[in-house]
Amino acid sequence: MLADVAIVQQSEDYVLASILEQCLANWRKHGINTDALSQLVGFDLAEAAANPEGWINIKLLEQMVQQIALFTPDPLLGLHAASMEDMGGFGVLGYLEQTCGTLQEIYDATMRYERLVSDIGTTTLRHEPGVVFCIWHCKTEDPLFRRHATEFILGCWVRHIRFAKLPLSQILKEVHFSHPAPSNPALQADYENYFGCPVRFDQPESAWVVPIEMMTAQLRLPSPSLQLTLERHARLLLSERTKKPSLRERIKAQLRVLLMQGNISRDYLASELGVSSRHLHRQLQKAGSSYSQLVSELRIEMAKILLQDPLLSIEAIAQRLGFSESTPFIRWFRQHFGSTPRQYRQQLKDQDQ
């Protein structure tokens, strides 16, 4: 029983696919080649993000951010992804927030329904004399991902007051981040221009610091009837959100991360999930699957993407997919696709002409 729980805990955290879609759109505006990024991680990010009701495993997002950091050394990656224009990226919660008239109402809705957007972190409010700390705590342990995710969320909160009559500098007293300041001191001005107030790093928590009277100041006219309708829909979605992805999908999500890291040993997968290799085998059997079947499915997905990059050699792709050399990869590929990798790549080239 404890082993089953371990599998669930290792892979139950997800983020709404539409958030990834918005991030990709904003990164493209800042010159990041997201098609090349898909090839780097061996996962079709655009296809995954295109499903408005889909969910992306957070472990996969961590790997993706690590690759982006190597691919484009943008120290403001999180803030650049936060400049959203389309509220649809946050699903029903984004629209519900727009029906609220004050920051207090917005944060009340956020704390009730943020799991409709992700499991990545939690929002809380803390009152101190004269101010309210609107805190967001990121659950993940990876420091690089935590930094960019935190700056993304606090940056996205600016959308709450984008259409308010009051200036941002009047609503926000300070912005705090628990992570260190960027190594380049000149970037301090970028943060303060974005938030319109002083920004402090190495703080006990990451938060907006808002004058207490601003929490109940009228930002815009509320829409009570639409708010009630969206609340009902949000409650329904939240009840459905408690349903877990299938065991097979949770294991597959973890295996995708390991395959990207170049380690697809079944024993290693089992250790990452906190179970024995024998227990993992039995659980997959119950789910009507097997370790080799999952590996094959993921290799097929990644091979299609990696072969689109003409700069990657067949040998390099074979290594990325966990083959010891190109010969067994070519043999495996022919069995599944009816052609060699080079023939398949040529077919793709012919289709583009």
DRENVOVEX-98322 format. One record per residue (C-alpha): x, y, z; residue in three letters. Coordinates in Angstrom, 3 decimals. Layout:
BEGIN
          X          Y          Z   rest
          X          Y          Z    ALA
...
//
This chain:
BEGIN
          X          Y          Z   rest
      0.000      0.000      0.000    MET
      2.793      2.427      0.888    LEU
      4.480      1.709     -2.431    ALA
      1.348      2.678     -4.364    ASP
      1.232      5.983     -2.485    VAL
      4.865      6.654     -3.362    ALA
      4.121      6.328     -7.065    ILE
      1.250      8.774     -6.812    VAL
      3.252     11.324     -4.824    GLN
      6.168     11.284     -7.225    GLN
      4.138     12.295    -10.261    SER
      0.861     13.916     -9.275    GLU
      1.823     17.587     -9.807    ASP
      0.706     19.178    -13.058    TYR
      0.190     22.577    -14.678    VAL
     -2.563     23.579    -17.104    LEU
     -1.390     23.147    -20.710    ALA
     -2.725     26.576    -21.699    SER
     -0.157     28.152    -19.344    ILE
      2.600     26.486    -21.360    LEU
      0.944     27.768    -24.547    GLU
      1.097     31.335    -23.231    GLN
      4.723     30.905    -22.140    CYS
      5.737     29.615    -25.556    LEU
      4.004     32.558    -27.265    ALA
      5.769     35.096    -25.047    ASN
      9.143     33.402    -25.352    TRP
      8.816     33.547    -29.137    ARG
      8.293     37.314    -28.799    LYS
     11.633     37.452    -26.982    HIS
     13.448     35.555    -29.709    GLY
     13.405     32.017    -28.289    ILE
     13.072     29.339    -30.973    ASN
     10.457     27.102    -29.377    THR
     10.571     24.570    -32.230    ASP
     14.259     24.042    -31.524    ALA
     13.394     23.774    -27.836    LEU
     10.964     20.933    -28.613    SER
     13.764     19.123    -30.399    GLN
     16.114     19.670    -27.459    LEU
     13.734     18.081    -24.969    VAL
     12.399     15.485    -27.425    GLY
      8.810     16.480    -26.721    PHE
      6.370     18.352    -28.964    ASP
      5.649     21.303    -26.690    LEU
      3.308     23.045    -29.137    ALA
      1.178     19.930    -29.516    GLU
      1.027     19.421    -25.744    ALA
      0.118     23.063    -25.171    ALA
     -2.572     23.043    -27.855    ALA
     -4.969     20.985    -25.741    ASN
     -6.837     23.623    -23.681    PRO
     -7.934     21.045    -21.120    GLU
     -4.639     19.166    -20.996    GLY
     -2.123     19.003    -18.179    TRP
      1.690     19.002    -18.268    ILE
      3.727     17.138    -15.660    ASN
      5.773     19.576    -13.601    ILE
      8.875     17.365    -13.749    LYS
      8.789     17.770    -17.523    LEU
      8.521     21.550    -17.121    LEU
     11.542     21.544    -14.822    GLU
     13.562     19.732    -17.473    GLN
     12.282     22.151    -20.111    MET
     13.318     25.239    -18.132    VAL
     16.769     23.762    -17.546    GLN
     17.145     23.252    -21.301    GLN
     15.926     26.798    -22.049    ILE
     18.444     28.208    -19.584    ALA
     21.200     26.520    -21.619    LEU
     19.585     27.316    -24.942    PHE
     19.059     31.019    -24.197    THR
     20.719     32.574    -21.127    PRO
     17.794     34.904    -20.381    ASP
     17.987     35.904    -16.683    PRO
     14.392     37.227    -16.850    LEU
     12.884     34.114    -18.382    LEU
     10.031     33.969    -15.867    GLY
      9.101     37.642    -16.143    LEU
      9.254     37.530    -19.926    HIS
      6.829     34.610    -19.908    ALA
      4.495     36.525    -17.581    ALA
      3.575     39.311    -19.977    SER
      0.265     37.686    -20.896    MET
     -2.456     39.419    -22.851    GLU
     -4.883     36.503    -23.050    ASP
     -6.565     35.687    -19.734    MET
     -7.630     32.354    -21.200    GLY
     -4.247     30.966    -20.259    GLY
     -5.491     30.678    -16.677    PHE
     -8.727     28.971    -17.667    GLY
    -11.870     29.587    -15.674    VAL
     -9.851     31.094    -12.792    LEU
     -8.543     33.840    -15.077    GLY
    -12.048     34.789    -16.153    TYR
    -13.384     34.536    -12.596    LEU
    -10.724     36.966    -11.385    GLU
    -11.884     39.483    -13.981    GLN
    -15.350     39.554    -12.412    THR
    -13.923     40.585     -9.022    CYS
    -13.922     44.242     -7.995    GLY
    -11.101     44.284     -5.402    THR
     -7.739     42.632     -4.778    LEU
     -9.192     40.922     -1.705    GLN
    -11.871     39.258     -3.852    GLU
     -9.285     38.309     -6.479    ILE
     -7.008     36.628     -3.947    TYR
     -9.924     34.899     -2.242    ASP
    -10.856     33.352     -5.614    ALA
     -7.218     32.499     -6.334    THR
     -6.746     30.673     -3.035    MET
     -9.955     28.682     -3.581    ARG
     -9.338     27.649     -7.177    TYR
     -5.605     27.889     -7.979    GLU
     -5.467     24.084     -8.287    ARG
     -7.457     24.568    -11.496    LEU
     -4.273     26.105    -12.910    VAL
     -1.508     24.039    -11.305    SER
     -0.206     22.111     -8.301    ASP
      3.034     24.024     -8.519    ILE
      2.531     26.267     -5.510    GLY
      0.149     27.899     -3.064    THR
     -1.107     31.444     -2.447    THR
     -1.632     32.792      1.080    THR
     -2.260     36.207      2.668    LEU
     -0.555     37.500      5.815    ARG
     -1.549     40.734      7.534    HIS
      0.988     42.988      9.231    GLU
      0.497     46.550     10.519    PRO
     -0.590     48.674      7.566    GLY
      0.195     46.070      4.853    VAL
     -0.843     42.692      3.490    VAL
      1.701     40.175      2.186    PHE
      0.247     38.334     -0.837    CYS
      2.552     35.307     -0.742    ILE
      3.208     32.623     -3.317    TRP
      5.192     29.564     -2.251    HIS
      6.654     27.299     -4.945    CYS
      6.631     23.604     -4.001    LYS
      9.395     22.439     -6.335    THR
     12.959     21.953     -5.116    GLU
     14.920     22.811     -8.256    ASP
     16.312     26.339     -7.570    PRO
     16.446     27.413    -11.227    LEU
     12.874     26.357    -11.905    PHE
     11.662     27.790     -8.588    ARG
     13.188     31.185     -9.411    ARG
     11.627     31.471    -12.859    HIS
      8.292     29.990    -11.750    ALA
      8.049     32.448     -8.850    THR
      8.884     35.449    -11.032    GLU
      6.358     34.177    -13.574    PHE
      3.529     33.943    -11.015    ILE
      4.222     37.265     -9.279    LEU
      4.658     38.824    -12.702    GLY
      1.334     37.392    -13.857    CYS
     -0.387     38.961    -10.846    TRP
      0.096     42.323    -12.574    VAL
     -2.787     41.232    -14.822    ARG
     -5.097     41.590    -11.796    HIS
     -4.807     45.359    -11.970    ILE
     -3.999     45.924    -15.631    ARG
     -7.321     47.679    -16.215    PHE
     -7.572     49.347    -12.803    ALA
     -7.923     53.119    -12.647    LYS
     -5.300     53.295     -9.905    LEU
     -1.603     53.235    -10.935    PRO
      0.449     50.154    -10.167    LEU
      2.853     52.188     -7.989    SER
     -0.062     53.159     -5.709    GLN
     -1.347     49.593     -5.311    ILE
      2.040     47.958     -4.781    LEU
      4.334     49.035     -1.963    LYS
      7.089     46.477     -2.650    GLU
      7.705     43.128     -4.305    VAL
      9.770     40.516     -2.434    HIS
     11.555     37.458     -3.813    PHE
     13.067     34.757     -1.621    SER
     15.771     33.948     -4.194    HIS
     18.967     36.011     -4.655    PRO
     19.206     39.084     -6.864    ALA
     20.441     38.526    -10.428    PRO
     24.193     38.612    -10.853    SER
     23.877     41.656    -13.130    ASN
     22.907     44.667    -10.925    PRO
     21.606     46.534    -13.986    ALA
     18.638     44.130    -14.099    LEU
     17.274     45.656    -10.886    GLN
     15.816     48.464    -12.993    ALA
     14.042     45.943    -15.240    ASP
     12.286     44.410    -12.244    TYR
     11.278     47.779    -10.815    GLU
     10.040     49.037    -14.183    ASN
      7.921     45.914    -14.535    TYR
      6.336     46.127    -11.070    PHE
      6.405     49.905    -10.671    GLY
      7.818     49.699     -7.130    CYS
     10.955     48.667     -5.207    PRO
     11.881     44.983     -5.639    VAL
     13.844     43.204     -2.900    ARG
     15.621     39.842     -3.051    PHE
     16.803     37.330     -0.433    ASP
     13.603     37.902      1.520    GLN
     11.943     35.333      3.823    PRO
      9.185     34.758      1.236    GLU
      8.120     35.777     -2.242    SER
      5.234     38.210     -2.084    ALA
      3.501     41.365     -3.152    TRP
      3.446     43.876     -0.297    VAL
      0.188     45.824     -0.584    VAL
     -1.037     48.716      1.612    PRO
     -3.968     47.338      3.565    ILE
     -6.408     49.917      2.200    GLU
     -5.558     48.870     -1.367    MET
     -6.868     45.342     -0.759    MET
    -10.434     46.671     -0.646    THR
    -10.030     49.610     -3.040    ALA
    -12.378     49.396     -6.037    GLN
    -10.275     48.339     -9.022    LEU
    -13.159     47.897    -11.462    ARG
    -16.877     47.297    -11.478    LEU
    -17.633     43.741    -10.320    PRO
    -19.963     41.444    -12.246    SER
    -21.872     39.479     -9.562    PRO
    -24.103     37.455    -11.912    SER
    -21.201     36.336    -14.128    LEU
    -19.093     35.753    -11.019    GLN
    -21.738     33.387     -9.620    LEU
    -21.884     31.436    -12.892    THR
    -18.102     31.100    -13.076    LEU
    -17.920     30.110     -9.392    GLU
    -20.306     27.225    -10.030    ARG
    -18.244     26.109    -13.015    HIS
    -15.007     26.401    -11.015    ALA
    -16.416     24.262     -8.192    ARG
    -17.420     21.585    -10.697    LEU
    -13.985     21.608    -12.321    LEU
    -12.283     21.468     -8.931    LEU
    -14.221     18.335     -7.997    SER
    -13.132     16.743    -11.287    GLU
     -9.540     17.935    -10.777    ARG
     -9.222     15.655     -7.739    THR
     -9.362     12.664    -10.083    LYS
     -5.843     11.387    -10.611    LYS
     -4.279     10.558    -13.987    PRO
     -4.011      6.841    -14.574    SER
     -1.102      4.979    -12.996    LEU
      0.194      4.212    -16.474    ARG
      0.231      7.900    -17.424    GLU
      1.949      8.900    -14.159    ARG
      4.673      6.317    -14.683    ILE
      5.020      7.328    -18.326    LYS
      5.441     10.974    -17.319    ALA
      8.276     10.068    -14.950    GLN
      9.880      7.821    -17.558    LEU
      9.815     10.674    -20.093    ARG
     11.887     12.783    -17.710    VAL
     14.408      9.966    -17.188    LEU
     14.652      9.335    -20.923    LEU
     15.479     13.010    -21.430    MET
     18.211     12.609    -18.803    GLN
     19.583      9.560    -20.610    GLY
     18.733      7.008    -17.937    ASN
     15.940      4.563    -18.778    ILE
     16.890      1.640    -16.571    SER
     13.785     -0.020    -15.120    ARG
     15.541     -0.327    -11.763    ASP
     16.346      3.387    -11.809    TYR
     12.763      4.251    -12.741    LEU
     11.527      2.125     -9.841    ALA
     13.916      3.842     -7.412    SER
     12.755      7.273     -8.601    GLU
      9.172      6.209     -7.926    LEU
     10.097      4.839     -4.517    GLY
      9.163      1.221     -5.248    VAL
     10.913     -2.030     -6.085    SER
     11.423     -3.075     -9.697    SER
      9.193     -6.116     -9.112    ARG
      6.400     -3.958     -7.684    HIS
      6.636     -1.595    -10.656    LEU
      6.344     -4.563    -13.016    HIS
      3.228     -5.817    -11.219    ARG
      1.603     -2.376    -11.215    GLN
      2.177     -1.975    -14.941    LEU
      0.753     -5.436    -15.554    GLN
     -2.396     -4.458    -13.660    LYS
     -2.635     -1.336    -15.847    ALA
     -2.400     -3.487    -18.965    GLY
      1.045     -2.259    -19.921    SER
      4.742     -2.972    -19.485    SER
      7.997     -1.106    -19.051    TYR
      9.221     -1.997    -22.562    SER
      5.929     -0.833    -24.087    GLN
      6.177      2.558    -22.400    LEU
      9.811      2.972    -23.468    VAL
      8.854      2.128    -27.050    SER
      5.982      4.638    -27.054    GLU
      8.210      7.417    -25.768    LEU
     10.997      6.578    -28.200    ARG
      8.522      6.772    -31.082    ILE
      7.336     10.209    -29.919    GLU
     10.868     11.534    -29.478    MET
     12.292      9.988    -32.662    ALA
      9.695     11.807    -34.790    LYS
     10.676     15.119    -33.210    ILE
     14.453     14.667    -33.144    LEU
     14.637     13.599    -36.797    LEU
     13.167     16.969    -37.785    GLN
     16.464     18.593    -36.792    ASP
     18.902     18.146    -39.723    PRO
     21.838     19.091    -37.495    LEU
     21.373     16.021    -35.298    LEU
     23.194     12.951    -36.556    SER
     21.540      9.524    -36.503    ILE
     24.163      8.471    -33.961    GLU
     23.335     11.407    -31.691    ALA
     19.607     10.664    -31.897    ILE
     20.224      7.000    -31.099    ALA
     22.160      8.051    -28.004    GLN
     19.405     10.475    -26.933    ARG
     16.898      7.638    -27.166    LEU
     18.965      5.320    -24.997    GLY
     20.489      3.060    -27.669    PHE
     24.107      2.010    -27.235    SER
     24.859      2.697    -30.920    GLU
     23.091      3.563    -34.174    SER
     22.681      0.002    -35.539    THR
     20.087     -1.242    -32.993    PRO
     18.314      2.134    -33.289    PHE
     18.053      1.810    -37.075    ILE
     16.788     -1.756    -36.725    ARG
     14.185     -0.684    -34.130    TRP
     13.139      2.301    -36.226    PHE
     12.596      0.186    -39.339    ARG
     10.376     -2.191    -37.363    GLN
      8.114      0.654    -36.260    HIS
      8.158      2.978    -39.269    PHE
      8.910      0.701    -42.221    GLY
     11.899      2.803    -43.237    SER
     15.313      3.802    -41.945    THR
     15.771      7.043    -39.993    PRO
     17.531      8.633    -43.001    ARG
     14.688      7.615    -45.318    GLN
     12.151      9.027    -42.869    TYR
     14.132     12.283    -42.636    ARG
     14.215     12.505    -46.436    GLN
     10.442     11.995    -46.548    GLN
     10.004     14.918    -44.172    LEU
     12.274     17.032    -46.362    LYS
     10.318     16.107    -49.503    ASP
      7.026     17.043    -47.845    GLN
      8.334     20.540    -47.073    ASP
      9.353     21.192    -50.665    GLN
//
